[in-house]
Amino acid sequence: MFLRRQSSYRNQLGNSNNPGFDNPFWTIDNVRDQTRVQRLIGALELTYDATNWLNIINRTGVDTYTDRRSTVYPIGAGQSPTGQIGQSTIQETQINNDLIARATHDFSESLGGTLLVGANINIRRGEQVGANATNFINPFSPPQLDNTLADSRQPFNLVLEQRTAAAYAQVDLAFFNQLYLTGTGRAETASTFGPETSSTFFFPAGTLAWQFTKLAPFTENKVLSFGKARLAYGSVGVQPTPYLTRTYYVPGDANIIADGWGTTLDAANYGGGFVRSNVQGNPEIKPERKTELEGGLDLRFWQDRINFSITGYTNRTKDAILTVPVAATTGFVSTSANAAEIENKGLEISLGADVINQPDGFVWNIAPNYSLNRNEVTDLSGAESIFLNGFTGTSSRAVRGYQMGALWGSRWERNSETGSLVFDTNGFPIQAATEGIIGDPNPRWRGGLGNTFSYKGLSLNVLFDHVDNLDVWNGTKGALYSYGTAKDTEAETTVSAADAATLRLWNSQTVAQRYQPNADGTYTFRGSVTDFGAGPVVADEQWYRNGLGNGFTGPAEQFIENVSYTRLREITLAYSLKLPWLTERAKLQSVDVSLTGRNLALWTDYTGVDPETNLTGVSNGRGLDYFNNPSTRSYIMSLNFNF
């Protein structure tokens, strides 16, 4: 029975129920993936003026949502040739409350200040419940969990709860209406710490700003209309995520009880059971702490028509919380620990200028910006590298002496003195026996350019951004090289009989030994003549399929691409309509309508789909592209009534 079978490049005739990889057009027509979200966000603020100098505020906010998800792969899908269904409900609620008392007093004409003290309570709770199942019994039945074999169903549920309480204070002092000093402190306790460490941590911060244009020499200056120098120091703490401090029991399924890639044991076949997790809890885990020193200068010229800002910073993160491997003799595979120290240094520059500012109301403002950041993993508690995310052969890691997220994997053998490739007797490069650093996914610098055109109530904002010089592992290309479907593997080359007798393939054969001659004595093969550095050789179909020229059997280093990209990030067209007669009757100040397009265009030298996407999403791992989807393009229309 040919039910919903598809033709794909690994199943061209549709004669197999397993297509290998799905035809994207078949996916569009047959795979269903729905998510329905109901979300409620609310806030309540109560203010009490106890005296003319003391104000008390209580703010309460609630953010809660329910996300119902349903995914169905029909019979014949590459994901699951026997069909697959997944249904889940995700609920998350966050409640936040701040009680704040603010006192303001002017001690003299030259000294004034504000004191703020507050208390915060934050509660977060998340629940997930659902099931996944495969092996549809009746292929014509509507998608439902009951239409699957009982032993193929995998129910799951998860509850996460996290509570945080904090007390904080802030002092603001103003001297001579030009020198501003702010000091803050926050003591926080959290439910995510273990019994063997303090659950309360304190972090202070302070800023000093001097608006020097308040001095007499600048007050009459027609060029420099505003100038401020600033210096800031701060320390913050990051609590661990829930449930890292204890070792738990988990269902004894085949993914847990296994002999490497060999035999497996699923406790569900024996009435069910639980086993101790191979992730060891750490009751001594401490907060991750980050301290930063920052200095900057803000300037405005010609009655604020031009503004300029520059900021430099340096920060250090200590006790960074990472998942680290442990010795197998412990009975565990990994644990979470305060395992790393990281240093960052950076520079940020922004400029804004009214290129045109006409009396009739037409304004053109241009706003470029530039930033760079350099970081280094300075300590890993004795380890050389720690896996962050990715695959066994290619991963993003924390490596001592390199930037965070460095790309790590299999590589070419190189001469230890010159760094040049090492070749075999045929002229092909050799794969190294050990893995190592193969790329840096952190860009050299970032920049942006915003343009805003406005005339009376109409405005147009256009934003470009640029990311320069970063490395991306194009794992998609590596896989397509193996399958023979990459564009640059379609070449056919014809060589003379003399060249065919000398040109070598990766398996030591010559072209003449491997291929049949044409009628005119020449030889034609699928592939090309290339030179890796030791003379011309033939990279033919077998080099890509069975040799080192693909992403499965060859080194990952060859698929690292150094790229830059520029993106048309956003365009917004907006109009603000003001109707005086409606303002008088309905107190309606304006009606604002806008149309926004995001991620509208991309210019890049990357040979993959999109260098900005990341296989592991929002995580410490970065720079990994393995059949990633491109960034989404969106169009948003909004209508706001302002009363």
C-alpha positions as MATLAB code, in Angstrom:
seq = 'MFLRRQSSYRNQLGNSNNPGFDNPFWTIDNVRDQTRVQRLIGALELTYDATNWLNIINRTGVDTYTDRRSTVYPIGAGQSPTGQIGQSTIQETQINNDLIARATHDFSESLGGTLLVGANINIRRGEQVGANATNFINPFSPPQLDNTLADSRQPFNLVLEQRTAAAYAQVDLAFFNQLYLTGTGRAETASTFGPETSSTFFFPAGTLAWQFTKLAPFTENKVLSFGKARLAYGSVGVQPTPYLTRTYYVPGDANIIADGWGTTLDAANYGGGFVRSNVQGNPEIKPERKTELEGGLDLRFWQDRINFSITGYTNRTKDAILTVPVAATTGFVSTSANAAEIENKGLEISLGADVINQPDGFVWNIAPNYSLNRNEVTDLSGAESIFLNGFTGTSSRAVRGYQMGALWGSRWERNSETGSLVFDTNGFPIQAATEGIIGDPNPRWRGGLGNTFSYKGLSLNVLFDHVDNLDVWNGTKGALYSYGTAKDTEAETTVSAADAATLRLWNSQTVAQRYQPNADGTYTFRGSVTDFGAGPVVADEQWYRNGLGNGFTGPAEQFIENVSYTRLREITLAYSLKLPWLTERAKLQSVDVSLTGRNLALWTDYTGVDPETNLTGVSNGRGLDYFNNPSTRSYIMSLNFNF';
ca = [
       0.000    0.000    0.000;
       1.577    3.302   -1.140;
       0.107    5.561    1.544;
       1.362    9.140    1.566;
       4.718    8.042    0.237;
       6.972   10.740   -0.992;
       9.645   11.129   -3.614;
      12.885   12.494   -2.202;
      16.444   12.529   -3.418;
      17.157    9.381   -1.376;
      13.856    7.765   -2.402;
      13.349    9.022   -5.932;
      10.599    6.584   -6.937;
       8.685    6.615   -3.665;
       8.967    2.838   -3.515;
      10.150    2.830    0.108;
       8.206    3.849    3.191;
      11.379    5.474    4.561;
      12.370    8.520    2.487;
      15.617    9.107    4.402;
      15.067   12.847    4.447;
      11.733   14.498    3.814;
      10.896   16.322    0.628;
      10.168   19.872    1.888;
       7.053   20.137   -0.294;
       5.733   16.899    1.212;
       6.439   18.318    4.677;
       4.435   21.468    3.930;
       1.444   19.420    2.818;
       1.487   16.630    5.416;
       3.298   17.540    8.634;
       1.307   19.452   11.221;
       2.964   21.421   14.002;
       0.636   23.693   15.953;
       1.037   25.795   19.056;
      -1.765   27.792   20.642;
      -0.857   30.256   23.359;
      -3.168   32.035   25.770;
      -1.321   34.681   27.759;
      -2.328   37.172   30.434;
      -0.088   39.991   31.653;
      -1.309   42.255   34.411;
       0.121   44.853   36.774;
      -1.175   46.818   39.747;
       0.523   49.790   41.370;
      -0.489   51.485   44.616;
       1.138   54.754   45.650;
       0.920   56.513   49.007;
       2.466   59.928   49.706;
       3.129   59.712   53.430;
       4.677   63.186   53.524;
       5.953   65.674   50.985;
       9.327   63.906   51.140;
       8.323   60.244   51.616;
       6.583   58.121   48.990;
       5.593   54.455   49.306;
       4.869   52.294   46.268;
       3.745   48.687   45.919;
       3.925   47.106   42.462;
       2.532   43.669   41.699;
       2.837   41.993   38.330;
       1.578   38.669   36.971;
       2.576   36.977   33.739;
       0.895   33.649   33.013;
       0.387   31.643   29.863;
      -0.735   28.243   28.630;
       0.847   26.798   25.496;
      -0.877   23.799   23.908;
       1.269   22.050   21.315;
       0.467   19.304   18.850;
       2.869   17.738   16.353;
       1.910   15.014   13.873;
       4.185   13.187   11.419;
       2.097   10.894    9.215;
       3.217    7.470    8.094;
       6.063    7.824    5.629;
       7.817   10.770    7.282;
      11.580   10.730    7.566;
      11.292   11.669   11.242;
       9.288    8.499   11.901;
       8.312    6.255    8.962;
       5.633    4.540   11.095;
       4.080    7.878   12.083;
       4.491    9.981   15.190;
       2.306   12.175   17.359;
       3.203   14.470   20.222;
       0.852   16.460   22.399;
       1.781   18.638   25.359;
       0.507   21.437   27.534;
       2.970   23.929   28.982;
       1.932   26.338   31.704;
       4.137   29.018   33.225;
       3.293   31.666   35.787;
       5.497   34.392   37.234;
       4.441   36.659   40.103;
       6.589   39.617   41.082;
       6.034   42.081   43.905;
       8.087   45.150   44.897;
       7.475   47.258   47.986;
       9.451   50.505   47.739;
       9.874   53.481   50.033;
      11.504   56.596   48.534;
      12.635   59.611   50.540;
      13.844   62.851   48.913;
      15.526   65.773   50.641;
      17.518   68.859   49.622;
      20.130   69.508   52.271;
      21.134   72.809   50.703;
      21.099   74.595   47.347;
      24.182   72.641   46.353;
      23.332   69.211   47.787;
      20.240   67.044   47.322;
      19.583   63.363   47.606;
      17.170   60.450   47.412;
      17.120   57.272   49.461;
      15.247   54.230   48.225;
      14.753   50.975   50.117;
      12.750   48.051   48.857;
      11.848   44.398   49.129;
      11.174   42.011   46.277;
       9.480   38.620   46.048;
       9.520   36.649   42.813;
       7.821   33.289   42.271;
       8.114   31.287   39.073;
       6.339   28.029   38.430;
       6.241   25.945   35.280;
       4.442   22.707   34.456;
       4.574   20.429   31.453;
       2.487   17.352   30.753;
       2.101   15.389   27.558;
       3.020   12.304   25.599;
       4.834   11.215   22.451;
       3.918    8.075   20.526;
       4.886    6.289   17.317;
       3.584    3.379   15.222;
       0.118    4.350   14.031;
      -2.259    1.376   13.937;
      -4.903    2.741   11.570;
      -3.294    5.059    8.982;
      -6.690    6.569    8.108;
      -7.671    7.489   11.666;
      -7.528   11.107   12.821;
      -4.302   11.774   14.770;
      -4.696   10.599   18.362;
      -2.540    8.918   20.983;
      -4.858    5.891   21.243;
      -4.143    5.066   17.589;
      -0.635    3.827   18.492;
       0.906    0.705   19.953;
       0.830    0.812   23.753;
       4.563    0.141   24.146;
       5.398    3.064   21.808;
       3.826    5.734   24.030;
       6.056    7.867   26.222;
       4.180   10.086   28.685;
       6.046   12.843   30.509;
       5.438   15.521   33.082;
       7.634   18.180   34.627;
       7.231   20.724   37.411;
       9.688   23.575   38.007;
       9.345   26.028   40.863;
      11.725   28.805   41.804;
      11.390   31.426   44.540;
      13.545   34.489   45.102;
      13.412   37.109   47.862;
      15.570   40.222   48.013;
      16.108   43.431   49.934;
      17.774   46.383   48.236;
      18.673   50.018   48.734;
      19.808   52.902   46.545;
      21.238   56.284   47.439;
      21.366   59.143   44.905;
      23.267   62.336   45.663;
      23.490   65.447   43.493;
      26.232   68.028   44.120;
      25.899   71.517   42.643;
      23.390   70.114   40.135;
      26.245   68.671   38.066;
      27.974   65.873   40.016;
      25.839   62.775   40.568;
      26.713   59.821   42.789;
      24.636   56.641   43.038;
      25.234   53.632   45.254;
      23.156   50.466   45.334;
      23.190   47.189   47.186;
      21.056   44.084   46.875;
      20.908   41.030   49.125;
      19.139   38.106   47.494;
      18.203   34.620   48.581;
      16.915   31.867   46.309;
      15.389   28.420   46.572;
      17.747   26.913   43.987;
      20.771   26.621   46.282;
      21.718   23.412   48.045;
      21.931   22.780   51.784;
      25.727   23.013   51.864;
      26.125   26.584   50.652;
      24.755   29.951   51.668;
      21.499   30.762   49.892;
      21.976   34.519   50.352;
      24.353   36.609   48.287;
      25.020   40.334   48.206;
      26.135   42.464   45.282;
      26.869   46.200   45.291;
      27.107   48.791   42.510;
      27.982   52.453   42.183;
      28.078   55.159   39.511;
      29.659   58.598   39.331;
      28.634   61.093   36.635;
      29.837   64.650   36.071;
      27.878   66.968   33.765;
      30.810   69.304   33.199;
      28.949   71.581   30.823;
      27.243   73.071   33.889;
      30.525   74.862   34.601;
      30.785   78.524   33.652;
      33.225   78.078   30.724;
      30.661   75.866   28.941;
      27.355   77.538   29.722;
      27.685   80.022   26.848;
      29.315   77.560   24.469;
      27.398   77.435   21.171;
      29.108   74.279   19.929;
      29.091   71.904   22.898;
      25.575   71.944   24.355;
      25.927   68.959   26.700;
      28.793   66.941   28.122;
      28.898   64.220   30.744;
      31.659   61.909   31.926;
      30.668   58.761   33.797;
      32.260   55.912   35.705;
      30.486   52.842   37.025;
      31.301   49.709   38.978;
      28.916   46.874   39.630;
      28.635   43.309   40.793;
      25.770   40.934   40.052;
      25.013   37.378   41.073;
      23.333   34.682   39.007;
      21.616   31.882   40.882;
      21.713   28.322   39.518;
      18.739   26.936   37.635;
      16.407   24.718   39.691;
      17.297   21.207   40.785;
      21.052   21.172   40.136;
      21.880   20.461   43.767;
      20.482   16.932   44.118;
      20.747   13.606   42.328;
      17.395   12.314   41.120;
      15.899    9.106   39.788;
      14.712    8.973   36.198;
      12.627    6.498   34.156;
      14.689    3.479   33.177;
      14.168    3.700   29.424;
      16.432    2.497   26.645;
      18.194    5.860   26.431;
      19.509    5.440   29.981;
      20.155    1.698   30.319;
      22.389    0.989   27.335;
      25.733   -0.538   26.466;
      27.181    2.292   24.390;
      25.693    1.947   20.924;
      24.929   -1.714   21.555;
      22.248   -3.510   23.509;
      19.598   -1.573   25.445;
      17.170   -2.370   28.218;
      13.832   -0.622   28.563;
      12.258   -1.001   32.007;
       8.819   -0.389   30.471;
       8.961   -3.906   29.060;
       9.223   -5.297   32.606;
       6.491   -3.341   34.341;
       8.400   -0.063   34.567;
      11.209    1.140   36.792;
      13.528    3.970   37.724;
      17.294    4.308   37.834;
      19.578    6.840   39.417;
      20.351    9.701   37.033;
      23.827    9.774   35.498;
      23.923   13.529   36.280;
      25.296   14.059   39.766;
      23.780   16.790   41.938;
      26.078   19.391   43.469;
      24.922   20.628   46.897;
      27.867   23.054   47.075;
      27.090   25.066   43.951;
      27.481   28.817   44.483;
      26.119   31.816   42.588;
      27.842   32.851   39.400;
      29.291   36.323   40.014;
      30.144   39.041   37.538;
      31.916   42.326   38.315;
      32.304   45.152   35.797;
      34.072   48.479   35.556;
      32.769   50.887   32.930;
      33.668   54.391   31.833;
      32.133   56.630   29.219;
      31.582   60.058   27.720;
      28.335   61.575   26.382;
      28.463   64.707   24.208;
      25.902   66.785   22.301;
      26.647   69.572   19.852;
      24.811   72.512   18.293;
      21.712   72.450   20.497;
      21.637   68.647   20.573;
      21.574   68.310   16.794;
      24.522   65.903   17.007;
      25.118   63.462   19.858;
      28.064   61.189   20.511;
      28.625   58.499   23.115;
      31.590   56.216   23.821;
      31.811   53.520   26.476;
      34.636   51.188   27.431;
      34.268   48.319   29.858;
      36.021   45.365   31.415;
      34.353   42.622   33.395;
      35.145   39.310   34.980;
      32.841   36.374   35.633;
      33.834   34.033   38.438;
      32.318   30.697   39.383;
      30.522   30.405   36.026;
      28.039   27.538   36.233;
      28.716   24.899   33.569;
      27.995   21.213   33.037;
      31.285   19.349   33.450;
      32.194   15.670   32.919;
      33.147   13.509   35.893;
      35.131   10.283   36.123;
      33.109    7.236   35.133;
      34.258    5.492   38.328;
      31.908    7.797   40.250;
      28.915    6.189   38.596;
      27.988    9.457   36.913;
      28.613   11.120   33.557;
      28.433   14.829   34.445;
      27.587   17.386   37.093;
      26.990   21.127   37.335;
      29.778   23.121   38.942;
      31.266   26.591   39.366;
      33.855   25.651   36.800;
      35.037   28.716   34.883;
      36.352   32.245   34.994;
      35.803   34.513   31.999;
      37.125   37.985   31.205;
      35.534   40.472   28.795;
      36.804   43.777   27.439;
      34.817   45.902   25.047;
      34.105   49.219   23.401;
      30.800   50.768   22.295;
      30.426   53.902   20.176;
      27.198   55.530   19.029;
      26.483   58.668   17.024;
      23.274   60.475   16.201;
      22.816   63.465   13.942;
      20.010   65.434   12.336;
      21.259   65.613    8.758;
      18.201   67.668    7.828;
      16.058   69.590   10.299;
      13.741   71.910    8.388;
      11.433   74.506    9.976;
       8.494   72.954    8.107;
       8.878   69.809   10.197;
      10.911   67.505    7.917;
      13.716   65.772    9.833;
      16.267   63.188    8.714;
      18.199   61.616   11.582;
      21.061   59.179   11.074;
      22.341   56.969   13.919;
      25.367   54.685   13.352;
      26.815   52.523   16.119;
      29.869   50.300   16.576;
      30.820   47.744   19.211;
      33.459   45.124   19.816;
      34.027   42.609   22.586;
      36.956   40.356   23.384;
      36.601   37.633   25.941;
      38.841   34.931   27.271;
      38.218   31.839   29.347;
      40.966   32.251   31.938;
      40.289   29.232   34.144;
      38.416   25.928   33.858;
      39.261   24.348   37.202;
      42.077   22.354   35.656;
      40.225   21.173   32.528;
      41.432   21.998   29.006;
      37.925   22.369   27.603;
      34.293   21.895   28.634;
      31.574   20.857   26.192;
      28.790   23.441   25.879;
      26.681   22.179   22.998;
      26.825   20.441   19.645;
      27.899   17.001   18.445;
      30.549   14.471   19.396;
      32.763   15.414   16.446;
      31.954   19.130   16.295;
      31.013   21.210   19.301;
      31.038   24.644   20.857;
      33.179   24.681   23.997;
      34.716   26.679   26.759;
      38.450   26.337   26.141;
      41.053   27.847   28.434;
      42.878   30.699   26.707;
      40.217   31.168   23.996;
      36.942   33.039   23.632;
      33.782   31.494   25.057;
      32.003   29.123   22.690;
      35.087   28.299   20.585;
      34.446   25.718   17.863;
      36.126   22.396   18.597;
      36.346   19.295   16.456;
      38.282   17.032   14.125;
      40.929   18.772   12.019;
      43.670   18.318    9.459;
      47.119   17.172   10.550;
      49.558   20.109   10.587;
      53.284   20.572   10.939;
      53.929   21.608   14.547;
      56.534   24.193   13.508;
      55.150   25.743   10.317;
      51.431   25.083   10.757;
      51.182   23.818    7.175;
      49.129   20.767    6.199;
      50.649   17.288    6.264;
      49.960   15.158    3.151;
      49.938   11.467    2.273;
      51.985   10.051   -0.584;
      49.185   10.827   -3.049;
      49.026   14.544   -2.165;
      45.865   14.454   -0.048;
      45.747   16.015    3.447;
      45.735   13.718    6.478;
      43.260   13.896    9.354;
      44.821   14.548   12.764;
      44.482   11.918   15.472;
      43.260   14.430   18.054;
      40.592   17.109   18.056;
      41.190   20.765   18.803;
      40.219   24.371   18.114;
      38.876   24.850   14.589;
      37.122   28.238   14.734;
      35.862   31.213   16.716;
      32.132   32.046   16.428;
      32.600   35.428   18.154;
      32.581   38.324   15.648;
      35.419   40.804   15.354;
      32.966   43.688   15.618;
      29.331   44.655   15.189;
      27.798   47.770   13.730;
      24.469   49.272   12.884;
      23.004   52.134   10.908;
      19.610   53.621   11.641;
      17.832   56.229    9.544;
      14.672   58.020   10.636;
      12.715   60.276    8.307;
       9.832   62.211    9.812;
       7.436   64.861    8.607;
       4.737   66.081   10.955;
       2.879   62.900   12.022;
       4.512   60.598    9.456;
       7.775   58.730   10.143;
       9.895   56.090    8.435;
      12.602   54.174   10.312;
      15.127   51.956    8.488;
      17.659   49.885   10.446;
      20.659   47.956    9.068;
      23.125   45.946   11.115;
      26.439   44.324   10.261;
      28.368   41.490   11.921;
      31.986   41.157   10.842;
      34.382   38.234   10.708;
      33.064   35.236   12.619;
      33.416   31.496   12.066;
      30.463   29.197   11.377;
      30.551   25.422   11.053;
      28.560   24.602    7.916;
      27.599   21.066    8.872;
      24.853   21.089    6.263;
      27.447   21.362    3.510;
      29.423   18.503    5.036;
      26.364   16.246    4.928;
      25.427   17.277    1.383;
      28.988   16.535    0.219;
      28.513   12.967    1.439;
      25.153   12.648   -0.321;
      26.495   14.172   -3.525;
      23.810   16.871   -3.577;
      25.903   19.968   -2.870;
      26.017   22.381   -5.808;
      29.809   22.466   -5.983;
      30.059   18.661   -6.301;
      28.150   18.484   -9.588;
      31.156   19.361  -11.769;
      32.369   16.931  -14.421;
      35.978   17.108  -15.555;
      37.677   15.722  -18.656;
      41.451   15.187  -18.699;
      43.881   13.945  -21.324;
      45.224   10.406  -21.366;
      48.627   11.668  -20.205;
      47.131   13.444  -17.195;
      44.880   10.465  -16.443;
      47.954    8.282  -16.142;
      49.509   10.476  -13.425;
      46.689   12.160  -11.530;
      45.987   10.324   -8.268;
      42.730    9.639   -6.450;
      42.427    9.450   -2.665;
      42.722    5.622   -2.738;
      46.073    5.742   -4.647;
      44.546    4.807   -8.000;
      45.174    6.951  -11.053;
      42.305    8.295  -13.142;
      43.191    5.805  -15.885;
      42.989    2.932  -13.424;
      39.642    4.008  -11.986;
      37.684    5.196  -15.055;
      37.027    4.040  -18.596;
      38.414    6.166  -21.448;
      36.249    8.110  -23.860;
      36.241    7.381  -27.569;
      38.894   10.030  -28.156;
      41.188    8.665  -25.423;
      40.319   11.301  -22.808;
      38.856   10.485  -19.401;
      35.750   12.049  -17.810;
      34.859   11.821  -14.149;
      32.529   13.514  -11.733;
      34.701   15.817   -9.638;
      37.555   18.219  -10.216;
      41.304   18.524  -10.262;
      42.441   20.397   -7.167;
      45.609   21.187   -5.271;
      45.546   20.949   -1.476;
      49.141   22.121   -1.333;
      51.170   19.117   -2.471;
      50.402   19.147   -6.187;
      47.351   18.449   -8.349;
      45.088   15.546   -7.321;
      41.588   14.433   -8.223;
      38.765   15.058   -5.769;
      36.189   12.809   -7.377;
      32.894   11.363   -6.209;
      34.615    8.728   -4.064;
      36.648   11.387   -2.196;
      33.407   13.076   -1.155;
      31.432    9.904   -0.548;
      33.949    7.556    1.099;
      37.077    9.624    1.675;
      37.790   12.589    3.924;
      35.887   15.080    1.786;
      32.580   14.928    3.673;
      31.259   15.901    7.074;
      30.806   12.344    8.370;
      34.179   10.711    7.713;
      36.365   13.778    7.208;
      37.510   16.546    9.572;
      35.042   19.230   10.571;
      37.696   21.905   10.019;
      37.143   21.901    6.253;
      33.558   23.109    6.758;
      34.441   26.084    8.929;
      33.603   29.304    7.074;
      34.826   32.748    8.045;
      31.908   35.013    7.187;
      30.451   38.482    7.554;
      26.877   39.568    6.972;
      24.712   42.649    6.688;
      20.999   42.518    7.349;
      18.102   44.867    6.746;
      16.889   44.345   10.259;
      13.745   46.457   10.328;
      11.635   48.999    8.472;
       8.781   50.779   10.236;
       6.319   53.189    8.659;
       4.170   54.991   11.225;
       1.602   57.748   11.316;
       0.179   59.550   14.339;
      -3.275   61.002   13.744;
      -4.498   63.742   16.071;
      -8.147   64.847   15.962;
      -8.841   67.904   18.158;
     -12.616   67.432   18.052;
     -12.252   63.831   19.279;
      -9.793   64.896   21.960;
     -12.359   67.246   23.444;
     -15.194   64.706   23.415;
     -13.480   61.381   24.162;
     -10.165   62.548   25.621;
      -8.447   60.682   22.801;
      -5.046   62.281   22.327;
      -3.990   60.417   19.173;
      -4.372   57.298   17.083;
      -1.054   55.714   16.083;
      -0.869   53.204   13.240;
       2.324   51.479   12.111;
       3.506   48.769    9.735;
       6.779   46.983   10.487;
       8.797   44.504    8.457;
      11.638   42.614   10.146;
      14.535   40.660    8.656;
      13.715   41.732    5.126;
      17.076   41.194    3.393;
      20.448   39.508    3.976;
      23.806   40.088    2.281;
      26.540   37.587    3.146;
      29.433   35.555    1.800;
      28.246   32.517    3.755;
      27.478   29.542    1.500;
      24.832   28.191    3.878;
      21.330   29.472    4.506;
      21.807   32.003    7.302;
      24.932   32.593    9.439;
      22.859   34.084   12.251;
      20.899   30.938   13.080;
      22.275   28.540   15.650;
      21.606   24.818   15.925;
      21.303   24.903   19.720;
      19.194   28.066   19.932;
      19.676   30.402   22.867;
      22.543   28.679   24.680;
      26.239   28.957   25.442;
      26.888   26.936   22.295;
      27.111   28.967   19.106;
      28.307   28.947   15.494;
      26.720   25.583   14.611;
      24.701   25.145   11.408;
      23.305   21.702   10.689;
      20.218   21.886    8.483;
      19.138   24.998   10.379;
      16.116   26.962    9.278;
      16.759   30.576    8.249;
      15.755   33.447   10.501;
      12.052   34.218   10.267;
      10.733   37.217    8.370;
       7.785   38.954    9.966;
       5.303   41.717    9.222;
       3.535   43.487   12.061;
       0.718   45.995   11.961;
      -0.230   47.862   15.127;
      -2.984   50.284   16.064;
      -2.753   52.254   19.326;
      -5.327   54.565   20.871;
      -3.749   57.047   23.284;
      -6.030   58.629   25.869;
];
